[in-house]
Amino acid sequence: MILNETYYQKLLEKFKDVQHLENDFSNNVVALTVKVILKHYYDNKPLHINFQNSKDSLFEIAKHLYIELANDIYKNHYDLPDNFAIGDKLKRIKDNQYYEITKVENNDYTIRQILRKRKVDISPATLSGITYERLTKNYVKLKEGTGISERTIKNYFDFFENLNKEKCEFPRLNFDRKTVFISKKPLWDSLNVKSKIPSIYLPNPREENHLSETKSIPALTDCLVYFTPKYEVCYQNILLQNKRLKSIIVFDTEATNIEQMLLDKQRFGFNLIILSNSLTPQKNNSIPCWNWFKEEVELVNVL
C-alpha cells in the first residue's frame, strides 16, 4: 500500500482545533480518531470507525469518549427536578446531614432531619419555609433506601468542575438526555473513572446472571450515560420508556442490528457512532466509514 504522507498531515491539521477535554492520548491515531468522532457527534452526523486489529486503541478511544460525551450531557442537558414529594430523602450538601420531606404546600417545603441510630437521645431538627430553589441549590435528592458519602458526592462535583474550570450554581443531578454505549461488559468494568460519573449498566437478562441494573453512584436517581450489551435492552428499557437519547455508541458489537438502529434513529432522533475492530467490517451505505489500515496507523503515528 502506497500512502501519501501529505494527505495525512493535512488530515491532522484539519482536526487539530476540535475542542476536547483531555490530551493524554497514547498516539496520533487515537487523538485524531477521537477528534473526528467528536466533530461528527457535535454536528449530529453518524460515523463508523473501524480498526483492522487494534483492540487496545479501540478501548482507549471509548474511554476518552465516555468522559467527553458524559461532560456534554452534564453541561448542556441538565434539568432541575420535576418535583419534590413527601417522603423524599435529601442530603444537605454543606454539612452532609440527611433530611426527609414531611410537608409540601405549593412552594413551601418542610423537612425533618434523619438522625443516625446512635443519636436516639437527640430530637431531630425540623426546617420549614424552604423554597424549591433552596432545595435544588442546597440538597441532593437520593434514591429511597440509600445513602451517599461526603467523599462520593464531592468527587462527582469536583470532577466536572475541574473538567470545565467552573463551579455550578445548582448541583446537576437530573438530565433530559443521555448517551448510551452498546458494549459488552468488559468496557464497563475497565472504566475506573465511573465512580465520578453517574452511569448505569443494564444487563442482558438472557445472558447474564445479575439481572438488576448497576449504578456507578447508587444513591443518585439519574445518570449521564447508560451501558448495555444489547441494543434490544436499550430499546426496551430506555427508548420505549420515553428517555431521550443524544447518541448511541456501538462498541464492537451488534453489527447485525445496525439497520434497525438506523430506522430507530429517524424515529427517536439520536445520533449513531459505531466503533469496530474487524478485518472485514460490516458497512452501511447510510454511515460514512473510516477503515484504519495497519499501514495508515503506522504512518500517522510517526507524523
Backbone as CSV, one residue per row, in Angstrom:
resi,resn,N_x,N_y,N_z,CA_x,CA_y,CA_z,C_x,C_y,C_z
1,MET,0.844,-1.197,0.000,0.000,0.000,0.000,0.883,1.252,0.000
2,ILE,0.700,2.116,-0.995,1.455,3.367,-1.089,0.606,4.491,-0.497
3,LEU,1.151,5.181,0.493,0.399,6.215,1.197,0.992,7.593,0.928
4,ASN,0.113,8.568,0.876,0.511,9.955,0.653,0.643,10.651,2.007
5,GLU,1.868,10.864,2.430,2.107,11.454,3.752,1.469,12.835,3.884
6,THR,1.485,13.605,2.810,0.912,14.954,2.845,-0.578,14.918,3.173
7,TYR,-1.273,13.923,2.639,-2.711,13.795,2.906,-2.978,13.654,4.402
8,TYR,-2.198,12.829,5.063,-2.426,12.582,6.491,-1.985,13.771,7.342
9,GLN,-0.968,14.483,6.892,-0.581,15.710,7.591,-1.701,16.743,7.521
10,LYS,-2.327,16.844,6.352,-3.454,17.773,6.199,-4.650,17.328,7.039
11,LEU,-4.817,16.020,7.160,-5.914,15.495,7.972,-5.709,15.857,9.445
12,LEU,-4.495,15.691,9.933,-4.187,16.079,11.312,-4.411,17.576,11.514
13,GLU,-4.021,18.357,10.528,-4.190,19.807,10.613,-5.671,20.188,10.612
14,LYS,-6.452,19.494,9.805,-7.876,19.803,9.674,-8.619,19.652,10.995
15,PHE,-8.242,18.651,11.788,-8.986,18.363,13.013,-8.267,18.818,14.281
16,LYS,-7.173,19.535,14.146,-6.387,19.883,15.333,-7.125,20.821,16.280
17,ASP,-8.063,21.628,15.760,-8.752,22.610,16.600,-10.086,22.118,17.151
18,VAL,-10.411,20.855,16.926,-11.641,20.306,17.509,-11.519,20.339,19.029
19,GLN,-12.505,20.917,19.688,-12.460,21.063,21.141,-12.566,19.702,21.825
20,HIS,-11.675,19.474,22.780,-11.727,18.238,23.558,-11.143,18.507,24.933
21,LEU,-11.416,17.617,25.880,-11.077,17.861,27.279,-9.694,17.369,27.662
22,GLU,-9.294,16.240,27.104,-8.067,15.585,27.553,-7.008,15.587,26.456
23,ASN,-5.753,15.514,26.885,-4.645,15.473,25.931,-3.737,14.264,26.136
24,ASP,-4.130,13.368,27.022,-3.265,12.227,27.329,-3.516,11.063,26.371
25,PHE,-3.441,11.355,25.077,-3.605,10.308,24.070,-2.297,9.536,23.926
26,SER,-2.401,8.246,23.710,-1.193,7.421,23.620,-0.491,7.576,22.279
27,ASN,-1.234,7.998,21.251,-0.611,8.168,19.936,-1.479,9.073,19.061
28,ASN,-0.955,9.415,17.893,-1.648,10.335,16.984,-2.955,9.766,16.445
29,VAL,-2.980,8.463,16.204,-4.184,7.852,15.633,-5.347,7.922,16.622
30,VAL,-5.073,7.633,17.876,-6.124,7.731,18.896,-6.614,9.171,18.994
31,ALA,-5.688,10.121,19.036,-6.064,11.536,19.144,-6.906,11.971,17.946
32,LEU,-6.458,11.622,16.752,-7.187,12.015,15.545,-8.569,11.371,15.503
33,THR,-8.646,10.102,15.864,-9.927,9.398,15.822,-10.927,10.014,16.797
34,VAL,-10.475,10.325,17.997,-11.362,10.959,18.975,-11.871,12.293,18.434
35,LYS,-10.996,13.070,17.831,-11.396,14.381,17.307,-12.383,14.243,16.146
36,VAL,-12.143,13.276,15.268,-13.065,13.056,14.146,-14.444,12.657,14.670
37,ILE,-14.465,11.774,15.664,-15.745,11.340,16.239,-16.456,12.518,16.906
38,LEU,-15.721,13.316,17.663,-16.342,14.459,18.341,-16.913,15.456,17.338
39,LYS,-16.204,15.656,16.233,-16.718,16.564,15.197,-18.051,16.049,14.662
40,HIS,-18.147,14.772,14.391,-19.402,14.198,13.904,-20.472,14.212,14.995
41,TYR,-20.060,13.972,16.220,-21.014,13.978,17.340,-21.665,15.349,17.484
42,TYR,-20.857,16.401,17.505,-21.412,17.742,17.702,-22.148,18.250,16.463
43,ASP,-21.818,17.705,15.302,-22.563,18.045,14.087,-23.787,17.146,13.897
44,ASN,-23.982,16.219,14.838,-25.113,15.282,14.797,-25.113,14.454,13.509
45,LYS,-23.932,13.956,13.156,-23.793,13.132,11.958,-23.280,11.748,12.345
46,PRO,-23.824,10.692,11.749,-23.369,9.337,12.080,-21.972,9.071,11.530
47,LEU,-21.305,8.089,12.113,-19.941,7.760,11.696,-19.610,6.338,12.126
48,HIS,-18.818,5.670,11.291,-18.307,4.333,11.615,-16.785,4.382,11.537
49,ILE,-16.125,4.015,12.631,-14.664,3.914,12.671,-14.301,2.447,12.875
50,ASN,-13.446,1.925,12.009,-13.004,0.538,12.158,-11.483,0.461,12.196
51,PHE,-10.981,-0.382,13.087,-9.565,-0.733,13.111,-9.422,-2.177,12.643
52,GLN,-8.341,-2.454,11.938,-8.123,-3.805,11.429,-7.790,-4.791,12.551
53,ASN,-6.957,-4.357,13.467,-6.585,-5.249,14.571,-5.944,-4.414,15.669
54,SER,-6.775,-3.678,16.381,-6.235,-2.771,17.394,-7.257,-2.572,18.509
55,LYS,-7.502,-3.637,19.241,-8.491,-3.593,20.318,-8.094,-2.594,21.402
56,ASP,-6.795,-2.503,21.689,-6.341,-1.575,22.727,-6.667,-0.128,22.361
57,SER,-6.439,0.221,21.099,-6.758,1.582,20.657,-8.251,1.843,20.757
58,LEU,-9.044,0.838,20.423,-10.495,0.993,20.484,-10.954,1.249,21.921
59,PHE,-10.379,0.512,22.863,-10.723,0.725,24.271,-10.315,2.121,24.725
60,GLU,-9.139,2.559,24.324,-8.688,3.893,24.728,-9.604,4.974,24.165
61,ILE,-9.995,4.829,22.916,-10.902,5.794,22.290,-12.234,5.822,23.038
62,ALA,-12.760,4.647,23.362,-14.040,4.577,24.074,-13.954,5.250,25.441
63,LYS,-12.828,5.089,26.126,-12.670,5.710,27.445,-12.638,7.230,27.334
64,HIS,-11.984,7.743,26.301,-11.997,9.192,26.078,-13.416,9.671,25.758
65,LEU,-14.107,8.930,24.907,-15.465,9.329,24.530,-16.403,9.300,25.734
66,TYR,-16.214,8.348,26.616,-17.041,8.263,27.826,-17.004,9.577,28.598
67,ILE,-15.817,10.119,28.797,-15.678,11.372,29.536,-16.210,12.545,28.719
68,GLU,-15.854,12.600,27.446,-16.269,13.717,26.598,-17.798,13.800,26.479
69,LEU,-18.436,12.684,26.220,-19.880,12.701,25.982,-20.660,12.856,27.282
70,ALA,-20.144,12.273,28.362,-20.774,12.493,29.667,-20.718,13.969,30.033
71,ASN,-19.602,14.604,29.749,-19.467,16.023,30.074,-20.403,16.883,29.229
72,ASP,-20.605,16.497,27.986,-21.551,17.238,27.145,-22.962,17.170,27.728
73,ILE,-23.368,15.989,28.176,-24.687,15.859,28.805,-24.731,16.689,30.085
74,TYR,-23.676,16.613,30.876,-23.607,17.348,32.146,-23.737,18.858,31.921
75,LYS,-23.049,19.375,30.920,-23.035,20.820,30.681,-24.290,21.324,29.979
76,ASN,-24.774,20.564,29.018,-25.773,21.099,28.092,-27.161,20.489,28.199
77,HIS,-27.310,19.450,29.006,-28.615,18.788,29.066,-29.053,18.492,30.497
78,TYR,-28.586,19.311,31.433,-29.035,19.118,32.809,-30.433,19.708,32.969
79,ASP,-31.140,19.181,33.941,-32.513,19.597,34.178,-32.733,19.676,35.682
80,LEU,-33.614,20.559,36.103,-33.962,20.632,37.516,-34.990,19.549,37.830
81,PRO,-35.039,19.083,39.066,-36.018,18.040,39.420,-37.436,18.477,39.085
82,ASP,-38.247,17.541,38.597,-39.641,17.861,38.279,-40.390,18.324,39.520
83,ASN,-40.156,17.644,40.606,-40.860,17.997,41.840,-40.195,17.311,43.018
84,PHE,-40.572,17.771,44.184,-40.206,17.099,45.427,-41.506,16.672,46.094
85,ALA,-41.479,15.533,46.767,-42.706,15.000,47.358,-42.456,14.572,48.798
86,ILE,-43.531,14.469,49.541,-43.435,13.988,50.916,-42.801,12.596,50.916
87,GLY,-41.833,12.417,51.792,-41.128,11.141,51.882,-39.807,11.113,51.149
88,ASP,-39.551,12.104,50.283,-38.269,12.147,49.574,-37.121,12.306,50.565
89,LYS,-36.056,11.557,50.328,-34.872,11.647,51.175,-33.863,12.596,50.535
90,LEU,-33.318,13.502,51.351,-32.397,14.519,50.862,-31.105,14.487,51.670
91,LYS,-30.043,14.989,51.048,-28.797,15.194,51.780,-28.366,16.640,51.592
92,ARG,-28.152,17.339,52.714,-27.720,18.729,52.618,-26.237,18.764,52.284
93,ILE,-25.893,19.519,51.257,-24.537,19.489,50.729,-23.526,20.067,51.714
94,LYS,-23.882,21.143,52.397,-22.882,21.852,53.198,-22.420,21.079,54.428
95,ASP,-23.285,20.228,54.997,-22.880,19.522,56.217,-23.160,18.020,56.170
96,ASN,-23.661,17.526,55.018,-23.880,16.089,54.809,-24.920,15.476,55.744
97,GLN,-25.840,16.298,56.231,-26.927,15.788,57.060,-28.079,15.313,56.168
98,TYR,-28.755,14.252,56.625,-29.878,13.700,55.875,-31.195,14.278,56.390
99,TYR,-32.123,14.491,55.446,-33.440,15.021,55.787,-34.506,14.277,54.988
100,GLU,-35.721,14.396,55.469,-36.876,13.830,54.771,-37.939,14.909,54.643
101,ILE,-38.549,14.997,53.465,-39.619,15.973,53.274,-40.875,15.476,53.984
102,THR,-41.425,16.313,54.855,-42.601,15.912,55.638,-43.858,16.692,55.274
103,LYS,-43.691,17.818,54.575,-44.861,18.627,54.240,-44.576,19.440,52.984
104,VAL,-45.567,19.524,52.103,-45.432,20.302,50.869,-46.690,21.134,50.679
105,GLU,-46.515,22.443,50.571,-47.624,23.350,50.272,-47.147,24.357,49.237
106,ASN,-47.555,24.138,47.983,-47.107,24.979,46.873,-45.580,25.030,46.851
107,ASN,-45.003,26.212,47.035,-43.546,26.345,47.005,-42.977,26.457,48.415
108,ASP,-43.585,25.756,49.331,-43.177,25.805,50.735,-43.000,24.372,51.232
109,TYR,-41.759,24.027,51.575,-41.443,22.660,51.978,-40.991,22.636,53.438
110,THR,-41.393,21.596,54.133,-40.913,21.345,55.490,-40.139,20.033,55.480
111,ILE,-38.943,20.054,56.079,-38.115,18.850,56.110,-37.701,18.550,57.548
112,ARG,-37.523,17.267,57.827,-37.120,16.833,59.168,-35.816,16.053,59.070
113,GLN,-34.915,16.354,59.966,-33.612,15.702,59.983,-33.752,14.209,60.281
114,ILE,-32.979,13.408,59.565,-32.911,11.969,59.830,-31.647,11.718,60.639
115,LEU,-31.825,11.352,61.881,-30.678,11.161,62.765,-30.104,9.758,62.619
116,ARG,-28.815,9.656,62.838,-28.179,8.342,62.856,-28.664,7.567,64.076
117,LYS,-28.645,6.261,63.981,-29.229,5.416,65.025,-28.612,5.661,66.394
118,ARG,-27.337,6.011,66.426,-26.687,6.185,67.723,-27.073,7.497,68.414
119,LYS,-27.845,8.339,67.719,-28.233,9.627,68.295,-29.716,9.636,68.678
120,VAL,-30.154,8.554,69.292,-31.575,8.422,69.627,-32.004,9.391,70.726
121,ASP,-31.048,9.921,71.488,-31.390,10.819,72.585,-31.497,12.275,72.136
122,ILE,-31.338,12.536,70.844,-31.399,13.900,70.310,-32.652,14.047,69.460
123,SER,-33.343,15.161,69.628,-34.539,15.412,68.818,-34.128,15.892,67.427
124,PRO,-34.736,15.347,66.376,-34.373,15.766,65.019,-34.814,17.202,64.745
125,ALA,-33.993,17.922,64.004,-34.329,19.300,63.641,-35.384,19.298,62.542
126,THR,-36.305,20.253,62.621,-37.315,20.439,61.582,-37.148,21.829,60.984
127,LEU,-37.059,21.883,59.659,-36.877,23.153,58.957,-38.087,23.401,58.074
128,SER,-38.670,24.582,58.181,-39.852,24.903,57.384,-39.599,26.161,56.557
129,GLY,-40.517,26.443,55.645,-40.392,27.632,54.815,-39.301,27.534,53.771
130,ILE,-38.944,26.318,53.382,-37.886,26.123,52.387,-38.504,26.126,50.991
131,THR,-37.948,26.924,50.110,-38.476,27.032,48.752,-37.872,25.962,47.841
132,TYR,-38.499,25.790,46.686,-37.983,24.858,45.674,-36.555,25.231,45.281
133,GLU,-36.287,26.527,45.124,-34.948,26.969,44.732,-33.911,26.580,45.778
134,ARG,-34.244,26.746,47.045,-33.304,26.373,48.103,-33.058,24.870,48.118
135,LEU,-34.110,24.099,47.884,-33.932,22.647,47.849,-32.991,22.237,46.719
136,THR,-33.203,22.807,45.530,-32.391,22.405,44.380,-30.951,22.887,44.496
137,LYS,-30.729,24.000,45.194,-29.370,24.531,45.324,-28.571,23.851,46.432
138,ASN,-29.253,23.457,47.488,-28.540,23.065,48.705,-28.684,21.605,49.107
139,TYR,-29.538,20.857,48.394,-29.787,19.474,48.787,-29.675,18.548,47.579
140,VAL,-29.293,17.324,47.862,-29.239,16.272,46.846,-30.352,15.278,47.138
141,LYS,-31.206,15.052,46.151,-32.271,14.060,46.311,-31.692,12.674,46.076
142,LEU,-31.966,11.752,47.003,-31.369,10.424,46.950,-32.412,9.357,46.652
143,LYS,-31.932,8.276,46.080,-32.790,7.122,45.847,-33.220,6.547,47.188
144,GLU,-34.466,6.115,47.266,-35.018,5.591,48.521,-34.180,4.424,49.034
145,GLY,-33.890,4.460,50.326,-33.167,3.365,50.960,-31.665,3.415,50.783
146,THR,-31.138,4.537,50.280,-29.696,4.640,50.060,-29.130,5.853,50.782
147,GLY,-27.827,5.833,50.954,-27.093,6.984,51.453,-25.917,7.232,50.531
148,ILE,-25.244,8.342,50.752,-24.097,8.659,49.905,-23.060,9.369,50.755
149,SER,-21.809,8.973,50.611,-20.761,9.544,51.451,-20.398,10.945,50.981
150,GLU,-19.831,11.702,51.902,-19.373,13.051,51.566,-18.333,12.991,50.449
151,ARG,-17.444,12.007,50.514,-16.391,11.892,49.507,-16.974,11.609,48.127
152,THR,-17.964,10.718,48.051,-18.540,10.348,46.756,-19.178,11.545,46.070
153,ILE,-20.007,12.279,46.802,-20.691,13.415,46.183,-19.698,14.517,45.846
154,LYS,-18.685,14.702,46.695,-17.670,15.722,46.425,-16.839,15.344,45.201
155,ASN,-16.481,14.071,45.086,-15.708,13.623,43.929,-16.465,13.857,42.628
156,TYR,-17.771,13.618,42.667,-18.605,13.844,41.482,-18.612,15.320,41.098
157,PHE,-18.937,16.186,42.047,-18.984,17.619,41.746,-17.614,18.144,41.330
158,ASP,-16.575,17.745,42.063,-15.223,18.240,41.772,-14.735,17.789,40.400
159,PHE,-15.084,16.562,40.026,-14.625,16.024,38.747,-15.073,16.916,37.592
160,PHE,-16.347,17.272,37.570,-16.858,18.076,36.461,-16.490,19.552,36.600
161,GLU,-16.366,20.030,37.820,-15.894,21.406,37.989,-14.462,21.552,37.485
162,ASN,-13.634,20.553,37.736,-12.249,20.595,37.259,-12.176,20.445,35.742
163,LEU,-13.030,19.597,35.182,-13.047,19.437,33.731,-13.396,20.746,33.032
164,ASN,-14.375,21.445,33.589,-14.921,22.625,32.920,-14.396,23.943,33.468
165,LYS,-13.578,23.855,34.504,-12.978,25.062,35.104,-14.043,26.064,35.531
166,GLU,-15.147,25.545,36.070,-16.198,26.427,36.560,-17.037,25.709,37.605
167,LYS,-17.589,26.486,38.509,-18.428,25.945,39.575,-19.891,26.203,39.229
168,CYS,-20.733,25.208,39.425,-22.146,25.334,39.076,-22.941,25.944,40.223
169,GLU,-23.923,26.755,39.866,-24.794,27.355,40.877,-25.683,26.300,41.517
170,PHE,-26.183,25.366,40.697,-27.032,24.285,41.175,-26.271,22.964,41.051
171,PRO,-26.428,22.053,41.995,-25.877,20.706,41.787,-26.620,20.024,40.640
172,ARG,-25.897,19.535,39.670,-26.527,18.953,38.481,-26.724,17.456,38.699
173,LEU,-27.984,17.077,38.859,-28.316,15.705,39.236,-29.367,15.075,38.331
174,ASN,-29.995,15.891,37.484,-31.046,15.405,36.590,-30.737,15.865,35.168
175,PHE,-30.998,14.978,34.204,-30.596,15.265,32.829,-31.694,14.822,31.871
176,ASP,-31.984,15.687,30.879,-33.094,15.381,29.981,-32.667,14.598,28.746
177,ARG,-31.373,14.351,28.611,-30.871,13.468,27.554,-29.751,12.604,28.114
178,LYS,-29.476,11.521,27.415,-28.442,10.588,27.848,-27.623,10.139,26.638
179,THR,-26.471,9.554,26.930,-25.698,8.820,25.932,-25.731,7.346,26.316
180,VAL,-25.776,6.476,25.315,-25.765,5.032,25.564,-24.584,4.398,24.840
181,PHE,-23.852,3.568,25.557,-22.835,2.714,24.944,-23.413,1.303,24.835
182,ILE,-23.515,0.799,23.613,-23.864,-0.605,23.409,-22.543,-1.363,23.376
183,SER,-22.230,-2.034,24.450,-20.917,-2.681,24.548,-20.985,-3.833,25.534
184,LYS,-20.139,-4.790,25.332,-20.054,-5.898,26.273,-19.452,-5.395,27.582
185,LYS,-19.647,-6.147,28.640,-19.344,-5.669,29.990,-17.870,-5.324,30.239
186,PRO,-16.894,-5.915,29.543,-15.501,-5.528,29.810,-15.223,-4.034,29.686
187,LEU,-15.916,-3.339,28.794,-15.702,-1.889,28.710,-16.167,-1.217,29.993
188,TRP,-17.360,-1.553,30.454,-17.870,-1.011,31.723,-16.895,-1.305,32.863
189,ASP,-16.418,-2.531,32.937,-15.510,-2.926,34.021,-14.188,-2.166,33.973
190,SER,-13.778,-1.722,32.801,-12.474,-1.070,32.648,-12.500,0.420,32.977
191,LEU,-13.678,0.981,33.209,-13.805,2.432,33.392,-13.595,2.806,34.861
192,ASN,-12.360,3.066,35.230,-12.049,3.387,36.624,-12.666,4.705,37.075
193,VAL,-12.905,5.601,36.134,-13.400,6.934,36.488,-14.917,6.956,36.674
194,LYS,-15.587,5.835,36.460,-17.056,5.857,36.512,-17.608,6.137,37.904
195,SER,-16.789,5.991,38.946,-17.258,6.334,40.295,-17.491,7.834,40.446
196,LYS,-17.026,8.627,39.466,-17.218,10.076,39.489,-18.202,10.547,38.420
197,ILE,-18.699,9.607,37.624,-19.620,9.939,36.532,-20.880,9.096,36.703
198,PRO,-22.012,9.688,37.027,-23.232,8.890,37.206,-23.561,8.076,35.951
199,SER,-23.474,6.769,36.077,-23.666,5.869,34.939,-24.439,4.641,35.406
200,ILE,-25.117,4.006,34.461,-25.915,2.820,34.785,-25.622,1.722,33.766
201,TYR,-25.341,0.536,34.272,-25.180,-0.638,33.409,-26.456,-1.466,33.464
202,LEU,-27.060,-1.697,32.293,-28.270,-2.511,32.180,-27.884,-3.864,31.594
203,PRO,-27.994,-4.938,32.359,-27.546,-6.248,31.868,-28.506,-6.831,30.832
204,ASN,-28.007,-7.793,30.107,-28.842,-8.554,29.183,-29.409,-9.750,29.946
205,PRO,-30.704,-9.773,30.235,-31.265,-10.839,31.075,-31.150,-12.229,30.458
206,ARG,-30.922,-12.296,29.159,-30.822,-13.608,28.507,-29.435,-14.228,28.645
207,GLU,-28.450,-13.413,29.006,-27.078,-13.924,29.026,-26.360,-13.722,30.355
208,GLU,-26.882,-12.867,31.232,-26.173,-12.548,32.468,-26.967,-13.003,33.686
209,ASN,-26.246,-13.457,34.694,-26.893,-13.926,35.919,-27.395,-12.774,36.775
210,HIS,-26.653,-11.664,36.751,-27.036,-10.494,37.547,-28.045,-9.684,36.738
211,LEU,-29.306,-9.693,37.150,-30.372,-9.136,36.318,-30.716,-7.688,36.630
212,SER,-30.318,-7.184,37.779,-30.677,-5.810,38.133,-29.624,-4.834,37.616
213,GLU,-30.023,-3.587,37.449,-29.104,-2.562,36.962,-28.001,-2.296,37.982
214,THR,-26.859,-1.850,37.493,-25.736,-1.480,38.348,-25.457,0.001,38.156
215,LYS,-25.447,0.742,39.265,-25.168,2.172,39.196,-23.754,2.451,39.676
216,SER,-23.079,3.363,38.991,-21.736,3.747,39.432,-21.794,4.596,40.703
217,ILE,-22.899,5.336,40.887,-23.149,6.077,42.129,-24.570,5.701,42.562
218,PRO,-24.718,4.650,43.355,-26.034,4.051,43.604,-27.092,4.992,44.172
219,ALA,-26.705,5.979,44.966,-27.703,6.810,45.644,-28.373,7.820,44.724
220,LEU,-27.754,8.148,43.594,-28.330,9.160,42.714,-29.475,8.568,41.896
221,THR,-30.458,9.409,41.607,-31.662,8.925,40.933,-31.570,8.987,39.413
222,ASP,-30.558,9.658,38.874,-30.443,9.796,37.421,-29.003,9.531,36.997
223,CYS,-28.763,9.525,35.689,-27.415,9.264,35.191,-27.141,10.092,33.948
224,LEU,-25.877,10.110,33.557,-25.440,10.761,32.327,-25.321,9.765,31.179
225,VAL,-24.876,8.552,31.522,-24.541,7.553,30.500,-25.104,6.193,30.902
226,TYR,-25.676,5.511,29.924,-26.081,4.116,30.089,-25.102,3.210,29.346
227,PHE,-24.939,2.005,29.871,-24.214,0.942,29.178,-25.109,-0.289,29.143
228,THR,-25.095,-0.982,28.030,-25.813,-2.251,27.936,-25.212,-3.067,26.795
229,PRO,-25.157,-4.389,26.928,-24.519,-5.196,25.885,-25.390,-5.444,24.656
230,LYS,-26.686,-5.161,24.751,-27.594,-5.464,23.652,-28.463,-4.254,23.299
231,TYR,-28.612,-4.016,21.998,-29.481,-2.921,21.576,-30.927,-3.177,21.991
232,GLU,-31.336,-4.429,22.012,-32.705,-4.757,22.423,-32.994,-4.242,23.831
233,VAL,-32.002,-4.347,24.727,-32.173,-3.842,26.096,-32.317,-2.326,26.076
234,CYS,-31.501,-1.674,25.273,-31.602,-0.217,25.121,-32.985,0.168,24.604
235,TYR,-33.455,-0.549,23.618,-34.752,-0.233,23.009,-35.892,-0.394,24.018
236,GLN,-35.887,-1.522,24.735,-36.981,-1.813,25.656,-36.920,-0.962,26.924
237,ASN,-35.724,-0.791,27.479,-35.588,-0.171,28.799,-35.321,1.329,28.764
238,ILE,-34.951,1.840,27.598,-34.631,3.267,27.520,-35.534,3.967,26.511
239,LEU,-35.454,3.567,25.260,-36.208,4.270,24.221,-37.717,4.152,24.422
240,LEU,-38.203,2.953,24.703,-39.647,2.782,24.878,-40.148,3.334,26.207
241,GLN,-39.216,3.704,27.089,-39.593,4.330,28.363,-39.552,5.857,28.256
242,ASN,-39.478,6.342,27.018,-39.502,7.792,26.741,-38.317,8.540,27.334
243,LYS,-37.186,7.847,27.455,-35.956,8.519,27.865,-35.227,8.974,26.605
244,ARG,-34.942,10.243,26.532,-34.380,10.819,25.311,-32.871,10.585,25.246
245,LEU,-32.419,10.153,24.082,-31.002,9.898,23.865,-30.420,10.923,22.909
246,LYS,-29.208,11.370,23.213,-28.495,12.225,22.268,-27.682,11.384,21.299
247,SER,-27.122,10.294,21.802,-26.299,9.461,20.922,-26.250,8.031,21.434
248,ILE,-26.015,7.127,20.503,-25.711,5.733,20.822,-24.339,5.429,20.240
249,ILE,-23.459,4.911,21.089,-22.125,4.499,20.667,-22.106,2.975,20.654
250,VAL,-21.945,2.393,19.490,-21.894,0.936,19.371,-20.431,0.518,19.396
251,PHE,-20.064,-0.234,20.425,-18.655,-0.561,20.650,-18.378,-2.021,20.299
252,ASP,-18.004,-2.246,19.049,-17.527,-3.547,18.580,-18.491,-4.691,18.892
253,THR,-19.755,-4.473,18.603,-20.769,-5.500,18.836,-22.020,-5.148,18.042
254,GLU,-22.989,-6.049,18.014,-24.321,-5.781,17.470,-24.318,-5.307,16.012
255,ALA,-23.370,-5.789,15.212,-23.296,-5.360,13.811,-24.574,-5.695,13.043
256,THR,-25.217,-6.794,13.403,-26.427,-7.205,12.682,-27.627,-6.325,13.005
257,ASN,-27.514,-5.489,14.034,-28.642,-4.633,14.414,-28.488,-3.185,13.956
258,ILE,-27.453,-2.901,13.182,-27.218,-1.520,12.747,-28.379,-1.000,11.896
259,GLU,-28.905,-1.834,11.015,-30.034,-1.410,10.176,-31.220,-0.985,11.033
260,GLN,-31.513,-1.768,12.066,-32.627,-1.424,12.948,-32.339,-0.128,13.701
261,MET,-31.099,0.049,14.127,-30.734,1.286,14.823,-30.928,2.501,13.922
262,LEU,-30.596,2.355,12.648,-30.767,3.465,11.712,-32.244,3.820,11.541
263,LEU,-33.096,2.808,11.513,-34.538,3.072,11.439,-35.018,3.785,12.702
264,ASP,-34.545,3.311,13.851,-34.953,3.918,15.124,-34.336,5.299,15.308
265,LYS,-33.195,5.514,14.692,-32.555,6.836,14.736,-33.500,7.902,14.182
266,GLN,-34.174,7.590,13.088,-35.119,8.537,12.498,-36.323,8.750,13.412
267,ARG,-36.734,7.698,14.080,-37.922,7.778,14.941,-37.636,8.509,16.249
268,PHE,-36.477,8.206,16.867,-36.200,8.727,18.205,-35.217,9.901,18.218
269,GLY,-34.531,10.143,17.103,-33.719,11.345,16.992,-32.331,11.297,17.591
270,PHE,-31.787,10.118,17.854,-30.424,10.039,18.385,-29.409,9.954,17.245
271,ASN,-28.165,10.290,17.544,-27.084,10.097,16.579,-26.439,8.731,16.824
272,LEU,-25.751,8.215,15.808,-25.194,6.867,15.892,-23.713,6.895,15.529
273,ILE,-22.877,6.435,16.463,-21.440,6.304,16.247,-21.076,4.833,16.434
274,ILE,-20.368,4.271,15.455,-20.007,2.853,15.512,-18.489,2.722,15.586
275,LEU,-18.025,1.927,16.534,-16.609,1.591,16.656,-16.477,0.082,16.498
276,SER,-15.600,-0.348,15.598,-15.443,-1.787,15.395,-13.979,-2.142,15.206
277,ASN,-13.706,-3.428,15.369,-12.347,-3.953,15.257,-12.425,-5.230,14.431
278,SER,-12.286,-5.086,13.111,-12.535,-6.231,12.240,-11.730,-6.109,10.949
279,LEU,-11.278,-7.241,10.439,-10.608,-7.251,9.139,-11.614,-7.045,8.011
280,THR,-12.872,-7.407,8.271,-13.931,-7.233,7.264,-15.141,-6.576,7.933
281,PRO,-15.068,-5.285,8.189,-16.173,-4.614,8.887,-17.457,-4.624,8.068
282,GLN,-18.562,-4.748,8.763,-19.871,-4.712,8.114,-20.283,-3.258,7.953
283,LYS,-20.295,-2.776,6.719,-20.549,-1.368,6.449,-21.999,-1.140,6.045
284,ASN,-22.402,0.123,6.148,-23.745,0.521,5.749,-23.639,1.787,4.910
285,ASN,-24.357,1.830,3.812,-24.263,2.977,2.903,-24.718,4.284,3.535
286,SER,-25.495,4.193,4.613,-26.012,5.401,5.258,-25.020,6.018,6.243
287,ILE,-23.923,5.303,6.508,-22.965,5.779,7.510,-21.571,5.807,6.895
288,PRO,-20.928,6.973,6.837,-19.544,7.001,6.341,-18.635,6.179,7.244
289,CYS,-17.726,5.437,6.634,-16.852,4.539,7.399,-15.391,4.881,7.137
290,TRP,-14.650,5.099,8.216,-13.198,5.231,8.120,-12.600,3.914,8.592
291,ASN,-11.921,3.243,7.684,-11.350,1.934,7.977,-9.835,2.083,8.101
292,TRP,-9.342,2.125,9.334,-7.908,2.299,9.563,-7.145,1.027,9.179
293,PHE,-6.257,1.149,8.200,-5.373,0.037,7.860,-4.090,0.139,8.683
294,LYS,-3.448,-0.985,8.870,-2.231,-1.039,9.681,-1.187,-0.052,9.172
295,GLU,-1.024,0.021,7.857,-0.016,0.914,7.276,-0.338,2.382,7.562
296,GLU,-1.627,2.722,7.551,-2.034,4.093,7.869,-1.728,4.424,9.326
297,VAL,-2.045,3.498,10.195,-1.793,3.698,11.627,-0.311,3.946,11.870
298,GLU,0.521,3.136,11.251,1.966,3.278,11.449,2.471,4.619,10.931
299,LEU,1.950,5.057,9.793,2.383,6.335,9.226,1.943,7.511,10.095
300,VAL,0.667,7.554,10.448,0.139,8.692,11.215,0.821,8.801,12.574
301,ASN,1.171,7.693,13.157,1.784,7.725,14.492,3.219,8.245,14.493
302,VAL,3.827,8.384,13.331,5.188,8.946,13.289,5.199,10.369,12.729
303,LEU,4.025,10.890,12.391,3.970,12.261,11.867,4.114,13.280,12.993
